[in-house]
Amino acid sequence: MNVLLIGGASTFLNNLIIKMKKEGHRVYLLTGSRYDNRPYQKVFEKYNFSYDSTCLNEIFESIRPDLTIYMGAYDTNFNWDKSDEEAVKYSARMMNILMAYVMAGSGRFVYLSSSEVYSGDYKEEITEEVIPSPSGYKGMVLAQAEEMCTSYRKSTDKDIVILRLDNVFVIPEHVEDTTDPCSRMIIEGLHKYVIPVENNHKIALTYVTDAIECIYKVSMAENHMKPLYNISSSEPVSEQYVAEQIIKHMGFRVETASTGMNASQLVLSNEAFSWEFGYVSLCDFSRIIAKVVSQMKRYRRTFVFGEAMKRSFKERLLEKAGTAIKVLIPFLENVIAFGLVSLIVSVAGNSTFFVKMDFYLLYVLLFAVFYGQQQATVSATLSVLGYLLSKITGQTGVSVLVDSGTYLWIAQLFIIGLVVGYMRDTITKMKREHEEDHDYLTLQLRDIKDINDSNVRVKDALETQIINQNDSVGKIYAITSRLDLYNQEEVLFHAAEIVSDIMKSKDVSVYTVGASEYARLFSYTSEKAKVLGNSVRCRDLGEMWDAFAQKKVFINRSLSEELPVMASAIYGDEGDVQIIIMIWSLPWESMTLGQANQLVVIGALIRSAVVRANKYLAALEDEMYVGESHLLEADAFKNLVTAYTNAMKAGLTECVVVKLHSEGADSESYSENLYSKLRDHDYVGFLEDGSLGLLLANSGVDDAEKVMERLKPFGYAGEIMEEIE
């Protein structure tokens, strides 16, 4: 399934990515920011585009997601400290995302809202039917986003689901993760050593893994009865209790400060979700709180000062002063230039050489060209004042004011200054618009190129997967068919090797289950793979054996070190377990249903090879055994010993051959009596020199010596053959 996740980097989103990948889905990510270098879990393809990008439609059309999940209330791209500014951006970008989803027209859309759409006190748990009553900007915007989703669902008949999460908390890695009540209490404790609480106010905290499990259930459901579900632990706890749990793990003195005593609660009801999908909390609250406190104590400066550190009055004053200075610089330059021009006019005004030169006009033109109409007006005004002052000093004020030439000069100055300034402003505006158009088109071209490159990478990856994928049935069959090349006695030895090759695990073991209640180690690829020993009682395998009883693949989700990470059984015609394949090392993300199904396919192909080998051996049984006994003929025993020794050289098993002292004894009766005292997987047969040999499978020299010591009281003796041909 193609899954598109939308949202900024957070621990919540990264855990959701891990869950989707672990379940075998192809995950795409839209970060919501063009220059986002924050840490994300690895995904199939990541798109660094803003939500208002015009390429949003192309992204949806390119991916064609079967499931789209928008983080919504938990999207870290929005800074809710500036609630009024973010509210407008959030609504607009939410609209863009919904429009792109509707235009693409595929899959289910899941929007994550939160309990912040409610405020105040509710006597009972809040059901989905209760109308939102937000108090802050964020709550109002989230409520509007829910209405937007509802409106789009009704008008377009698309599969849009709203999940309203109740106080999701995580083990935080960044400041953006500390938005829940629990994290805020810890920050207060670390910063001020006092945690403010409302003693009788109750809330419900939902751990991120529980929330993600619920999101996954709704996302993967074939059908759902409602368009809106509350997801909550529905286990109300008082703020006082949460504070006490935090203080218990702080390691230093922290106190609580009561801010109210009135009994109140704000808890979402998950009854509708539990009835339809089932809800099981996997969170041990006290243990998780201890981990959260430990993490935030370890990185105290990051969490405390990342939250509390704001710009001081001095910093804000300096910023405003800097802005004012930038605005005033042209005016200061204008005044300084006016002073210089006035000085030049006073010095050169009486010179015959400069008599035709109008310095004030040049001054106005200079500022009109460089700064436009505004500074041209200022420079013209200053020039007029300077001109009038210089004339009044030599003439009477009345004669200057009644001189028509003065007014013509002033008109000329302003007309030239304003016209040139207007032309400069117009040209500058046109250049700016052209640059904006160029930047916009360049950005569009870059976006198209990025999407095209992404599509090419996806196409190449899919081609490679189709042509040469490791988990295709054809590829698996090609590898398992190598079993047909081995002798019948060697098939199960190399089964472990082949499972290791296909599953990409260095630690694989194969156990055989006989008539007894024990599973015997047959072959292995590493020392780690034989940690259960040479034999293990089937009932002692616990949950693994229970899974086999239900014909299921065992996946060690609890990560118990005593059990393999994955195991599958091969069954006989009557449904009894005959062979167990155990895998002891796999990456966590590979412990998926897809890998489990792959192991079943491998087991089925191995079974077919084993069945063919057993039929062949059964057909030759008369030639292999002496009479009706369990004593192998020399050729058959030699083939069996060769198979074991070759497997031992390949590191797949251990074996020891013992030459028995049976002179004078009847071979058949001697071997039958001995066989009754051996393990199911040990063999007795003739050696090439006519003496009897004992093959002890999965045994070293020390084990062989112990076996011979155990048999000695019954009159059996022999010596270990050091060289086996």
C-alpha positions as CSV (number, residue, x, y, z in Angstrom):
1,M,0.0,0.0,0.0
2,N,1.2,3.5,-0.8
3,V,1.0,5.6,2.3
4,L,1.5,9.4,2.2
5,L,2.3,11.0,5.6
6,I,2.1,14.8,5.8
7,G,3.7,16.8,8.6
8,G,6.8,18.4,10.1
9,A,9.5,16.3,11.9
10,S,8.5,15.0,15.3
11,T,8.9,11.8,17.4
12,F,5.2,11.1,16.8
13,L,5.6,11.2,13.0
14,N,8.8,9.2,13.1
15,N,7.1,6.5,15.2
16,L,4.2,6.5,12.6
17,I,6.7,6.0,9.8
18,I,8.4,3.1,11.6
19,K,5.0,1.4,12.1
20,M,3.9,1.8,8.5
21,K,7.3,0.5,7.2
22,K,7.2,-2.4,9.7
23,E,3.9,-3.5,8.4
24,G,5.3,-3.6,4.8
25,H,3.8,-0.4,3.4
26,R,5.6,2.0,1.0
27,V,5.9,5.3,2.8
28,Y,6.1,8.7,1.2
29,L,6.6,11.9,3.2
30,L,5.5,15.5,2.5
31,T,7.4,17.7,5.0
32,G,5.6,20.9,4.4
33,S,8.8,22.9,4.2
34,R,11.1,23.4,1.2
35,Y,14.3,23.7,3.2
36,D,13.6,21.1,6.0
37,N,16.8,19.5,7.3
38,R,15.2,18.1,10.5
39,P,15.7,14.4,11.2
40,Y,13.1,12.0,9.8
41,Q,13.0,8.2,9.7
42,K,14.0,6.9,6.3
43,V,11.1,6.7,3.8
44,F,10.7,5.5,0.2
45,E,10.5,9.1,-1.1
46,K,10.5,12.5,0.7
47,Y,9.1,15.7,-0.8
48,N,10.4,19.0,0.7
49,F,7.5,21.2,-0.5
50,S,5.4,23.8,1.3
51,Y,1.7,23.1,1.7
52,D,1.0,26.2,-0.5
53,S,3.1,24.9,-3.3
54,T,1.4,24.7,-6.7
55,C,3.0,21.3,-7.1
56,L,0.9,19.7,-4.4
57,N,-1.5,18.3,-7.0
58,E,1.4,16.8,-9.0
59,I,2.7,15.1,-5.8
60,F,-0.6,13.5,-5.1
61,E,-1.0,12.4,-8.7
62,S,2.5,11.1,-8.8
63,I,2.1,9.0,-5.6
64,R,-1.6,8.0,-6.0
65,P,-1.7,7.2,-2.3
66,D,-4.0,4.5,-1.0
67,L,-3.8,6.2,2.4
68,T,-3.0,9.8,3.3
69,I,-2.5,10.8,7.0
70,Y,-2.1,14.5,7.8
71,M,-0.6,15.1,11.3
72,G,-2.9,18.2,11.7
73,A,-2.8,19.2,15.4
74,Y,0.6,17.5,15.7
75,D,2.2,19.2,12.7
76,T,5.4,20.9,13.9
77,N,5.5,23.2,10.9
78,F,3.2,25.6,12.8
79,N,4.4,27.7,15.8
80,W,1.4,28.2,18.0
81,D,3.2,30.8,20.1
82,K,2.0,33.2,17.4
83,S,-1.5,31.8,17.3
84,D,-3.2,34.6,15.4
85,E,-0.7,34.5,12.5
86,E,-0.6,30.7,12.4
87,A,-4.4,30.4,12.4
88,V,-4.7,32.0,9.0
89,K,-1.8,29.9,7.6
90,Y,-3.1,26.7,9.0
91,S,-6.6,27.1,7.5
92,A,-5.3,28.1,4.1
93,R,-2.8,25.2,3.9
94,M,-5.3,22.7,5.2
95,M,-7.6,23.8,2.4
96,N,-4.7,23.2,-0.1
97,I,-4.0,19.7,1.2
98,L,-7.7,18.7,1.0
99,M,-8.0,20.2,-2.5
100,A,-5.0,18.3,-3.7
101,Y,-6.3,15.0,-2.1
102,V,-9.8,15.5,-3.7
103,M,-8.2,16.3,-7.1
104,A,-6.1,13.1,-7.0
105,G,-9.2,11.2,-6.1
106,S,-7.6,8.1,-4.4
107,G,-7.6,6.3,-1.1
108,R,-8.5,7.3,2.4
109,F,-7.7,10.6,4.1
110,V,-7.1,10.6,7.9
111,Y,-6.9,13.9,9.7
112,L,-5.4,14.0,13.2
113,S,-7.2,16.5,15.5
114,S,-6.9,16.8,19.3
115,S,-8.9,17.3,22.5
116,E,-7.9,21.0,22.2
117,V,-11.2,21.6,20.3
118,Y,-12.8,21.4,23.8
119,S,-12.3,23.6,26.8
120,G,-13.8,24.0,30.3
121,D,-15.3,21.3,32.5
122,Y,-17.3,18.2,31.5
123,K,-18.9,16.0,34.1
124,E,-18.8,13.0,31.8
125,E,-16.4,11.7,29.2
126,I,-16.8,13.6,25.9
127,T,-18.3,11.6,23.1
128,E,-18.0,12.3,19.3
129,E,-21.5,13.9,19.3
130,V,-20.5,16.7,21.7
131,I,-20.1,20.0,19.7
132,P,-16.6,21.4,20.1
133,S,-16.2,24.5,22.3
134,P,-12.6,25.8,21.8
135,S,-11.2,28.7,23.7
136,G,-7.8,29.6,22.1
137,Y,-6.8,30.3,18.5
138,K,-5.4,26.8,18.0
139,G,-8.5,25.1,19.3
140,M,-10.7,27.2,17.1
141,V,-8.6,26.5,14.0
142,L,-8.6,22.7,14.7
143,A,-12.4,22.8,15.1
144,Q,-12.7,24.7,11.8
145,A,-10.4,22.1,10.1
146,E,-12.7,19.3,11.4
147,E,-15.7,21.1,9.9
148,M,-13.7,21.5,6.6
149,C,-13.0,17.7,6.5
150,T,-16.7,17.0,7.2
151,S,-17.8,19.5,4.4
152,Y,-15.4,17.9,1.9
153,R,-16.5,14.4,2.8
154,K,-20.2,15.3,2.3
155,S,-19.7,17.3,-0.9
156,T,-17.2,15.0,-2.7
157,D,-18.2,11.6,-1.1
158,K,-14.5,10.9,-0.3
159,D,-13.4,8.6,2.5
160,I,-12.2,11.3,5.0
161,V,-11.8,10.2,8.6
162,I,-11.2,12.5,11.6
163,L,-9.3,11.1,14.6
164,R,-9.5,13.2,17.7
165,L,-6.5,12.3,20.0
166,D,-6.5,12.9,23.7
167,N,-3.2,14.4,25.1
168,V,-0.7,12.2,23.2
169,F,2.6,12.2,25.0
170,V,6.0,10.8,23.8
171,I,9.5,10.4,25.1
172,P,10.6,13.7,23.6
173,E,13.7,14.2,21.3
174,H,13.1,17.8,20.4
175,V,11.4,20.9,22.0
176,E,8.5,20.5,19.4
177,D,7.6,17.2,21.1
178,T,6.8,18.9,24.5
179,T,3.2,20.0,23.8
180,D,1.3,17.7,26.2
181,P,0.4,18.4,29.8
182,C,3.0,15.8,31.1
183,S,5.9,17.4,29.3
184,R,4.9,20.9,30.3
185,M,4.8,19.8,34.0
186,I,8.3,18.4,33.7
187,I,9.6,21.6,32.1
188,E,8.1,23.6,35.0
189,G,9.7,21.2,37.5
190,L,13.1,21.5,35.8
191,H,12.9,25.2,35.3
192,K,11.3,26.5,38.5
193,Y,11.3,23.4,40.7
194,V,7.6,23.9,41.2
195,I,4.8,22.2,39.3
196,P,1.5,24.1,39.2
197,V,-1.5,21.7,39.3
198,E,-5.2,21.8,39.7
199,N,-5.6,19.2,42.4
200,N,-9.0,17.8,41.3
201,H,-8.7,18.4,37.6
202,K,-8.6,15.1,35.7
203,I,-7.1,14.4,32.3
204,A,-6.4,11.3,30.1
205,L,-2.9,10.8,28.8
206,T,-2.4,8.6,25.7
207,Y,1.0,7.2,25.0
208,V,2.2,7.5,21.4
209,T,2.4,3.8,20.7
210,D,-1.2,3.3,21.8
211,A,-2.3,6.2,19.6
212,I,-0.4,4.9,16.6
213,E,-1.9,1.4,17.0
214,C,-5.4,3.0,17.0
215,I,-4.5,5.1,13.9
216,Y,-3.3,2.1,12.1
217,K,-6.5,0.1,12.9
218,V,-8.7,2.8,11.5
219,S,-6.4,3.4,8.5
220,M,-6.3,-0.3,7.5
221,A,-10.0,-1.1,8.2
222,E,-11.8,-2.1,5.1
223,N,-14.9,-0.1,6.3
224,H,-15.7,2.1,9.2
225,M,-19.0,3.1,10.7
226,K,-18.3,6.7,11.6
227,P,-16.4,9.6,10.1
228,L,-15.1,10.8,13.5
229,Y,-13.5,8.8,16.3
230,N,-12.1,9.8,19.7
231,I,-8.8,8.1,20.6
232,S,-8.1,8.2,24.3
233,S,-6.9,6.0,27.1
234,S,-10.2,6.9,28.8
235,E,-8.4,6.4,32.1
236,P,-8.8,9.8,33.9
237,V,-5.9,10.7,36.2
238,S,-5.6,13.9,38.3
239,E,-3.0,16.4,37.6
240,Q,-1.8,15.9,41.2
241,Y,-1.2,12.2,40.5
242,V,0.8,13.0,37.3
243,A,2.9,15.5,39.2
244,E,3.6,13.0,42.0
245,Q,4.8,10.4,39.4
246,I,7.1,13.1,37.9
247,I,8.5,14.1,41.2
248,K,9.2,10.5,42.1
249,H,11.7,10.2,39.2
250,M,13.1,13.8,39.3
251,G,16.0,12.9,41.7
252,F,15.9,16.3,43.4
253,R,13.4,18.4,45.4
254,V,10.4,19.6,43.4
255,E,7.2,20.8,44.9
256,T,3.6,21.2,43.6
257,A,1.7,24.4,43.8
258,S,-2.1,24.2,43.8
259,T,-3.9,26.5,41.3
260,G,-7.4,25.3,42.0
261,M,-9.4,22.8,44.1
262,N,-12.6,22.6,42.0
263,A,-13.4,19.1,40.7
264,S,-13.3,19.1,36.9
265,Q,-12.3,16.9,34.0
266,L,-11.8,17.0,30.3
267,V,-11.5,13.4,29.0
268,L,-12.5,12.0,25.6
269,S,-14.6,8.9,25.4
270,N,-13.2,6.1,23.2
271,E,-16.3,3.9,23.6
272,A,-17.2,4.1,19.9
273,F,-13.7,3.3,18.8
274,S,-13.3,0.4,21.3
275,W,-16.7,-1.1,20.3
276,E,-15.8,-1.1,16.6
277,F,-12.0,-1.8,16.6
278,G,-11.1,-2.8,20.1
279,Y,-8.7,-0.9,22.3
280,V,-5.9,-2.4,24.4
281,S,-3.4,-0.1,26.1
282,L,0.2,-1.3,26.0
283,C,1.5,1.6,28.1
284,D,2.8,1.1,31.6
285,F,2.2,4.7,32.7
286,S,4.7,4.8,35.6
287,R,7.5,3.2,33.5
288,I,7.0,5.6,30.6
289,I,6.9,8.6,32.9
290,A,10.2,7.6,34.3
291,K,11.7,7.4,30.8
292,V,10.2,10.8,29.8
293,V,11.7,12.4,33.0
294,S,15.0,10.8,32.4
295,Q,15.2,12.0,28.8
296,M,14.2,15.6,29.7
297,K,16.6,15.7,32.7
298,R,19.4,14.5,30.4
299,Y,18.8,17.4,27.9
300,R,17.5,19.9,30.5
301,R,19.0,23.0,28.8
302,T,17.5,22.1,25.4
303,F,14.0,21.5,26.7
304,V,13.8,24.2,29.4
305,F,15.5,27.1,27.6
306,G,14.2,26.0,24.2
307,E,10.8,26.6,25.7
308,A,11.4,29.5,28.1
309,M,14.0,31.6,26.4
310,K,12.4,34.6,24.7
311,R,14.0,37.8,23.4
312,S,14.7,40.4,26.0
313,F,13.4,44.0,25.9
314,K,16.9,45.1,24.9
315,E,17.0,42.7,22.0
316,R,13.6,43.8,20.8
317,L,14.6,47.5,21.2
318,L,17.8,46.9,19.2
319,E,15.8,45.2,16.4
320,K,13.4,48.1,16.1
321,A,16.2,50.6,16.3
322,G,18.0,48.8,13.5
323,T,14.8,48.9,11.3
324,A,14.4,52.6,12.1
325,I,18.0,53.3,11.2
326,K,17.6,51.6,7.8
327,V,14.6,53.8,7.1
328,L,16.4,57.0,8.2
329,I,19.7,56.4,6.3
330,P,18.4,57.9,3.0
331,F,17.1,61.0,4.8
332,L,20.4,61.4,6.6
333,E,22.3,61.0,3.3
334,N,19.9,63.6,1.8
335,V,20.6,66.2,4.6
336,I,24.4,65.6,4.4
337,A,24.3,66.0,0.6
338,F,22.2,69.2,0.9
339,G,24.8,70.6,3.3
340,L,27.6,69.9,0.8
341,V,25.6,71.3,-2.1
342,S,24.9,74.5,-0.1
343,L,28.6,74.8,0.6
344,I,29.5,74.4,-3.0
345,V,26.9,77.0,-4.1
346,S,28.1,79.5,-1.6
347,V,31.8,79.0,-2.7
348,A,31.2,78.7,-6.5
349,G,28.1,80.9,-6.8
350,N,30.1,84.1,-7.8
351,S,32.4,82.3,-10.2
352,T,31.8,83.0,-13.9
353,F,32.9,79.5,-14.7
354,F,29.9,78.0,-12.8
355,V,27.4,80.7,-13.5
356,K,25.3,78.4,-15.8
357,M,25.7,75.4,-13.4
358,D,22.6,74.6,-11.3
359,F,24.0,72.6,-8.4
360,Y,20.6,72.3,-6.7
361,L,19.1,70.7,-9.8
362,L,21.9,68.2,-10.1
363,Y,21.4,67.4,-6.4
364,V,17.7,66.7,-6.9
365,L,18.4,64.6,-10.0
366,L,21.0,62.5,-8.2
367,F,18.6,61.5,-5.4
368,A,15.7,61.1,-7.9
369,V,17.8,58.6,-9.8
370,F,19.1,56.7,-6.8
371,Y,16.1,56.8,-4.4
372,G,13.0,57.7,-6.4
373,Q,10.2,60.2,-5.9
374,Q,10.2,60.3,-2.1
375,Q,13.8,61.4,-1.7
376,A,13.5,63.6,-4.8
377,T,10.7,65.5,-3.1
378,V,12.8,65.9,0.1
379,S,15.8,67.0,-1.8
380,A,13.7,69.5,-3.9
381,T,12.2,70.9,-0.7
382,L,15.6,71.3,0.9
383,S,16.9,72.9,-2.4
384,V,14.1,75.5,-2.4
385,L,14.8,76.4,1.2
386,G,18.5,76.7,0.5
387,Y,17.9,78.8,-2.6
388,L,15.5,81.2,-0.8
389,L,17.9,81.6,2.1
390,S,20.8,82.3,-0.2
391,K,18.8,84.9,-2.2
392,I,17.3,86.6,0.9
393,T,20.8,87.3,2.3
394,G,21.6,89.5,-0.8
395,Q,18.1,90.9,-1.5
396,T,14.9,91.8,0.3
397,G,12.5,89.0,1.0
398,V,9.8,90.7,-0.9
399,S,11.8,91.0,-4.1
400,V,12.6,87.3,-4.0
401,L,9.0,86.3,-3.4
402,V,7.6,88.5,-6.2
403,D,10.3,87.4,-8.7
404,S,8.5,85.1,-11.3
405,G,11.8,83.4,-12.1
406,T,11.9,82.0,-8.6
407,Y,8.6,80.2,-9.1
408,L,9.6,78.9,-12.5
409,W,12.9,77.6,-11.0
410,I,10.9,75.9,-8.1
411,A,8.5,74.4,-10.6
412,Q,11.3,73.2,-12.8
413,L,13.0,71.6,-9.8
414,F,10.0,69.7,-8.6
415,I,8.8,68.7,-12.1
416,I,12.2,67.3,-13.1
417,G,12.7,65.6,-9.7
418,L,9.2,64.0,-9.6
419,V,9.3,62.9,-13.2
420,V,12.8,61.3,-12.9
421,G,11.8,59.8,-9.5
422,Y,8.6,58.4,-11.0
423,M,10.5,56.9,-13.9
424,R,13.1,55.4,-11.5
425,D,10.3,53.9,-9.2
426,T,8.5,52.5,-12.3
427,I,11.6,50.9,-13.7
428,T,12.5,49.5,-10.2
429,K,9.0,48.1,-9.8
430,M,9.1,46.5,-13.2
431,K,12.5,45.0,-12.5
432,R,11.2,43.7,-9.1
433,E,8.2,42.1,-10.8
434,H,10.3,40.5,-13.5
435,E,12.7,39.2,-10.8
436,E,9.7,37.8,-8.8
437,D,8.3,36.2,-12.0
438,H,11.7,34.8,-12.8
439,D,12.1,33.5,-9.2
440,Y,8.6,32.0,-9.3
441,L,9.1,30.3,-12.6
442,T,12.6,29.1,-11.5
443,L,11.0,27.6,-8.4
444,Q,8.3,26.0,-10.5
445,L,10.8,24.5,-12.8
446,R,12.9,23.3,-9.9
447,D,9.8,21.8,-8.3
448,I,8.8,20.0,-11.5
449,K,12.4,18.8,-11.9
450,D,12.4,17.5,-8.3
451,I,9.1,15.7,-8.8
452,N,10.3,14.3,-12.1
453,D,13.6,13.1,-10.5
454,S,11.5,11.5,-7.7
455,N,9.3,9.8,-10.3
456,V,12.3,8.5,-12.1
457,R,13.8,7.1,-8.9
458,V,10.5,5.5,-8.0
459,K,10.2,4.0,-11.5
460,D,13.8,2.7,-11.4
461,A,13.3,1.2,-8.0
462,L,10.1,-0.5,-9.0
463,E,11.7,-1.8,-12.2
464,T,14.6,-3.2,-10.2
465,Q,12.2,-4.7,-7.7
466,I,10.1,-6.4,-10.5
467,I,13.1,-7.6,-12.4
468,N,15.3,-8.7,-9.6
469,Q,13.5,-8.6,-6.3
470,N,14.8,-10.8,-3.6
471,D,11.3,-11.6,-2.2
472,S,9.6,-12.6,-5.4
473,V,8.1,-16.1,-5.6
474,G,10.2,-16.7,-8.7
475,K,13.4,-15.7,-7.0
476,I,12.6,-17.8,-3.9
477,Y,11.8,-20.8,-6.1
478,A,15.0,-20.4,-8.0
479,I,17.0,-20.5,-4.8
480,T,15.1,-23.3,-3.1
481,S,15.2,-25.4,-6.2
482,R,18.9,-25.8,-5.5
483,L,17.8,-28.4,-2.9
484,D,17.1,-30.7,-5.8
485,L,20.8,-30.7,-6.7
486,Y,21.8,-32.2,-3.3
487,N,21.7,-35.8,-2.4
488,Q,18.6,-36.9,-0.6
489,E,20.5,-37.1,2.8
490,E,21.7,-33.5,2.4
491,V,18.4,-31.7,1.8
492,L,17.7,-30.6,5.3
493,F,21.3,-29.6,6.0
494,H,21.3,-27.0,3.2
495,A,17.7,-25.8,4.0
496,A,19.2,-23.7,6.8
497,E,21.7,-22.2,4.4
498,I,19.0,-21.4,1.9
499,V,16.7,-19.8,4.4
500,S,19.7,-17.7,5.6
501,D,20.3,-16.6,2.0
502,I,16.7,-15.6,1.2
503,M,15.9,-14.0,4.6
504,K,19.2,-12.1,4.8
505,S,19.9,-13.5,8.3
506,K,23.2,-15.0,9.4
507,D,21.6,-17.0,12.2
508,V,19.2,-19.7,11.1
509,S,18.6,-23.2,12.6
510,V,16.5,-26.1,11.6
511,Y,14.9,-28.5,14.2
512,T,13.2,-31.8,13.5
513,V,10.3,-33.0,15.6
514,G,9.9,-36.8,15.9
515,A,7.4,-39.0,17.7
516,S,8.7,-37.8,21.1
517,E,7.9,-34.4,22.6
518,Y,11.3,-33.0,21.7
519,A,12.6,-31.0,18.8
520,R,16.1,-32.0,17.8
521,L,18.7,-29.6,16.2
522,F,19.4,-30.7,12.7
523,S,21.4,-27.9,11.1
524,Y,22.4,-24.3,11.9
525,T,24.4,-21.5,10.3
526,S,26.0,-19.9,13.4
527,E,26.6,-20.5,17.1
528,K,23.9,-18.0,18.0
529,A,21.3,-20.1,16.1
530,K,21.9,-23.1,18.4
531,V,21.3,-21.2,21.6
532,L,18.3,-23.5,22.5
533,G,20.7,-26.5,22.5
534,N,20.7,-29.8,20.7
535,S,17.2,-30.6,21.9
536,V,14.3,-28.7,23.4
537,R,11.0,-29.9,24.7
538,C,8.2,-28.6,22.4
539,R,5.9,-27.5,25.2
540,D,8.7,-25.4,26.7
541,L,8.7,-23.2,23.5
542,G,5.7,-21.4,25.0
543,E,4.1,-18.8,22.7
544,M,6.1,-20.1,19.7
545,W,4.5,-23.6,20.1
546,D,1.1,-22.0,20.6
547,A,1.5,-20.1,17.3
548,F,2.4,-23.4,15.5
549,A,-0.7,-25.0,17.0
550,Q,-2.7,-22.3,15.2
551,K,-0.8,-22.8,12.0
552,K,0.7,-19.3,12.3
553,V,4.2,-17.9,11.9
554,F,5.7,-16.9,15.2
555,I,7.0,-13.3,15.4
556,N,8.9,-12.4,18.6
557,R,7.3,-8.9,19.1
558,S,8.3,-8.9,22.8
559,L,12.0,-9.3,21.7
560,S,12.6,-12.1,24.2
561,E,16.2,-13.2,24.0
562,E,15.2,-16.8,24.8
563,L,13.3,-17.2,21.5
564,P,14.1,-16.6,17.8
565,V,12.9,-13.3,16.3
566,M,10.8,-15.3,13.8
567,A,10.0,-19.0,13.3
568,S,7.8,-21.2,11.1
569,A,6.8,-24.8,11.2
570,I,6.6,-27.3,8.3
571,Y,3.7,-29.7,8.8
572,G,3.1,-33.3,7.9
573,D,0.1,-34.7,6.0
574,E,-1.8,-35.0,9.2
575,G,-1.1,-31.5,10.4
576,D,1.6,-32.4,12.9
577,V,4.8,-30.3,13.2
578,Q,7.7,-32.1,11.6
579,I,10.3,-29.3,11.0
580,I,10.8,-26.0,12.7
581,I,12.8,-23.2,10.9
582,M,14.1,-20.6,13.4
583,I,15.6,-17.2,12.5
584,W,17.6,-15.6,15.3
585,S,18.5,-12.2,13.8
586,L,16.4,-9.8,11.6
587,P,16.2,-6.0,11.6
588,W,13.2,-4.8,13.6
589,E,11.6,-3.3,10.4
590,S,11.8,-6.7,8.7
591,M,9.7,-8.4,11.3
592,T,6.6,-7.8,9.3
593,L,3.7,-9.8,7.9
594,G,5.3,-9.7,4.5
595,Q,8.5,-11.4,5.8
596,A,6.4,-13.9,7.7
597,N,4.5,-14.8,4.5
598,Q,7.8,-15.1,2.7
599,L,9.0,-17.6,5.3
600,V,5.8,-19.7,4.8
601,V,6.5,-19.8,1.1
602,I,10.1,-20.9,1.7
603,G,8.9,-23.6,4.1
604,A,6.4,-24.9,1.6
605,L,9.1,-25.2,-1.1
606,I,11.5,-26.9,1.4
607,R,8.8,-29.3,2.4
608,S,8.2,-30.3,-1.2
609,A,12.0,-31.1,-1.5
610,V,12.0,-33.0,1.8
611,V,8.9,-35.0,0.7
612,R,10.6,-36.0,-2.6
613,A,13.7,-37.0,-0.7
614,N,11.8,-39.1,1.8
615,K,9.8,-40.8,-0.9
616,Y,13.1,-41.6,-2.7
617,L,14.6,-43.0,0.5
618,A,11.4,-45.0,1.3
619,A,11.6,-46.6,-2.1
620,L,15.2,-47.7,-1.5
621,E,14.5,-48.8,2.1
622,D,14.9,-52.5,1.3
623,E,18.3,-51.8,-0.2
624,M,19.4,-49.5,2.7
625,Y,18.7,-51.6,5.7
626,V,19.7,-55.1,6.7
627,G,16.6,-57.2,6.8
628,E,13.9,-55.8,9.0
629,S,16.4,-54.1,11.3
630,H,17.6,-50.5,11.7
631,L,21.1,-51.5,10.7
632,L,22.2,-49.6,7.6
633,E,24.1,-51.3,4.8
634,A,27.7,-50.2,4.2
635,D,26.9,-48.0,1.1
636,A,23.8,-46.4,2.7
637,F,25.8,-45.7,6.0
638,K,28.7,-44.3,4.0
639,N,26.4,-41.9,2.1
640,L,24.8,-40.8,5.3
641,V,28.2,-40.2,7.0
642,T,29.4,-38.3,3.9
643,A,26.3,-36.1,4.0
644,Y,26.9,-35.3,7.7
645,T,30.6,-34.7,7.3
646,N,30.1,-32.4,4.3
647,A,27.5,-30.4,6.3
648,M,30.0,-30.3,9.2
649,K,32.7,-28.9,7.0
650,A,30.2,-26.2,5.8
651,G,29.5,-25.3,9.4
652,L,25.9,-26.5,9.3
653,T,26.1,-29.3,11.9
654,E,28.3,-31.4,14.1
655,C,28.7,-35.2,14.1
656,V,31.0,-38.0,15.4
657,V,31.4,-41.5,14.1
658,V,32.2,-44.2,16.7
659,K,33.6,-47.6,15.6
660,L,31.9,-50.2,17.8
661,H,33.6,-53.3,19.3
662,S,31.1,-56.0,18.3
663,E,33.4,-58.9,17.6
664,G,31.6,-62.2,17.9
665,A,28.1,-60.6,18.4
666,D,25.2,-61.0,16.0
667,S,25.2,-57.8,14.1
668,E,21.4,-57.4,13.8
669,S,20.5,-58.2,17.4
670,Y,23.5,-56.2,18.6
671,S,22.4,-53.1,16.5
672,E,18.7,-53.4,17.5
673,N,19.5,-53.5,21.2
674,L,21.9,-50.6,20.8
675,Y,19.4,-48.6,18.6
676,S,16.7,-48.8,21.4
677,K,19.1,-46.9,23.6
678,L,20.0,-44.2,21.1
679,R,18.4,-40.9,20.2
680,D,16.0,-40.7,17.3
681,H,18.5,-39.0,15.1
682,D,21.5,-41.4,15.7
683,Y,22.3,-44.2,13.2
684,V,24.0,-47.6,13.3
685,G,25.5,-49.2,10.1
686,F,28.3,-51.2,8.6
687,L,31.6,-49.6,7.9
688,E,33.6,-50.4,4.8
689,D,35.8,-52.9,6.8
690,G,32.7,-54.8,7.9
691,S,32.7,-53.5,11.5
692,L,29.8,-51.6,13.0
693,G,29.7,-47.9,13.2
694,L,27.6,-45.4,15.2
695,L,26.8,-42.0,13.8
696,L,26.0,-39.5,16.6
697,A,24.3,-36.5,15.0
698,N,24.7,-32.9,16.4
699,S,27.3,-34.1,18.8
700,G,30.9,-33.1,19.5
701,V,33.7,-35.3,20.8
702,D,32.8,-34.5,24.4
703,D,29.2,-35.4,23.7
704,A,30.3,-38.7,22.1
705,E,32.4,-39.6,25.1
706,K,29.4,-39.0,27.4
707,V,27.2,-41.2,25.2
708,M,29.7,-44.0,25.3
709,E,30.1,-43.7,29.1
710,R,26.3,-44.0,29.3
711,L,26.3,-47.1,27.1
712,K,29.2,-48.8,28.8
713,P,27.0,-50.4,31.6
714,F,25.0,-52.1,28.9
715,G,28.1,-53.8,27.4
716,Y,28.7,-51.4,24.5
717,A,32.1,-50.1,23.8
718,G,33.9,-48.4,20.9
719,E,36.4,-45.7,19.9
720,I,35.9,-42.4,18.1
721,M,37.1,-42.3,14.5
722,E,39.2,-39.2,14.1
723,E,39.3,-39.3,10.3
724,I,36.1,-39.9,8.5
725,E,36.2,-40.6,4.8
